Amino acid sequence: MIEPIDRLSPLLERFRVHTRLSFSGEMCGVHTFAKAGNKAYLHVLRSGSMQVSHTKAKGVPTRISLSEPTVIFYPKPLTHHFHNAPRDGSDFTCAEIEFQGGWSHPLAQALPPVVVLPLSQVNGLQASLDLLFAETEQVRCGHRILANRLFEVVLIQLLRWLLDHPQEAKIDDGLVMGLSSPQLAKALTAMHEAPSEAWSIERLAEVSGMSRTAFATKFKEKVGQSPAQYLADWRLTLVQSRLKEGATLKALALEFGYSSQSALTRLFSQRLGVSPRQWLADQ
C-alpha cells in the first residue's frame, strides 16, 4: 500500500497564491473580465443560469452554458464574458487570483485555460463555500480580509480535487497528471522539496518504488518530459523567482547545485532563449 503524501504544500510554499474578493451579488446583463497582467480568476455561481463566452483561443470553448451551482476557474489571464438573463440575475462570488511568478507558476502552467466544475462534483468544497458565502452576504468587521482567506482555502481544495481527478478537468499530461500518480508523485514531491539534490534516474525510481526503466517510461508518458528535463525546468523556475527577489547568479548556482555561475547562465540561456540579465531586465 502506497502511503499518501502532501503533493501541494511543497509547490505552494515556494510559489504562493493570493486571492482577493472582487465581486459578490447579482450580476445582470453582460460583464467582461478582461485579460490583464498575470491576473487569474475564480468564480462561484451560487444560483441562476448564464452563458460564458470567450474569444477564439486554443483549448477554450467559444461558449459554455451553466444551469447549476458551478465553479469557474481561470488559472491564466483570459478575457471572458458572462451573459446573464436580466429577469433572473445570477448570484455570484468572484475572486482575483495572483499566482506568484505569474504564468511561470508550476500549477498555472500545468492547468488548462479554463476549468468548469459543478459544485456537486467537488466533494468537500461545500463547507468552505458556506463560510465564504456567509462572509460575503453582509458587511461586517474584517469580512473582506476573511473572505480573501476563505477563497484561498476554496482554491487549495479545488487544486487538491484536480490532482485526484485530472480526467474530469480534461487534463491529459503535465505536472497535474504526474502528481495524480501515487508513484510518480513521490518522485515529483522529492524534487520539489529538495531541488538542489543530485537526483539521478536511479534515485528517483527508488523513491517511486519502481524499476529505472518503468519509472522513466511512465514519467515521460504522464508528465511529457524526462525526469532530468523536469528537474532542470523546476530549478530554473526557482532561479527566476529568486532573481526577482534580488539573489545573485553566483549564490543561486551554489544553492541549486550548478558547477559554476557560467554553467547556470548557459543553461538559462539555452532553455529560455535569453540571458539571465536580459530576462531580469524584461521583467
Secondary structure, 3 states (H helix, E strand, C coil): CCCCCCCCHHHHHHCCEEEEEEEEEECCEEEEECCCCCEEEEEEEEECCEEEEECCECCECCEEEECCCEEEEECCCCCEEEEECCCCCCEEEEEEEEECCHHHCHHHHHCCCCEEEEHHHCCCCHHHHHHHHHHHCCCCCCHHHHHHHHHHHHHHHHHHHHHHCCCCCCCCCCHHHHHHCHHHHHHHHHHHHCCCCCCCHHHHHHHHCCCHHHHHHHHHHHHCCCHHHHHHHHHHHHHHHHHHCCCCHHHHHHHCCCCCHHHHHHHHHHHHCCCHHHHHHHC
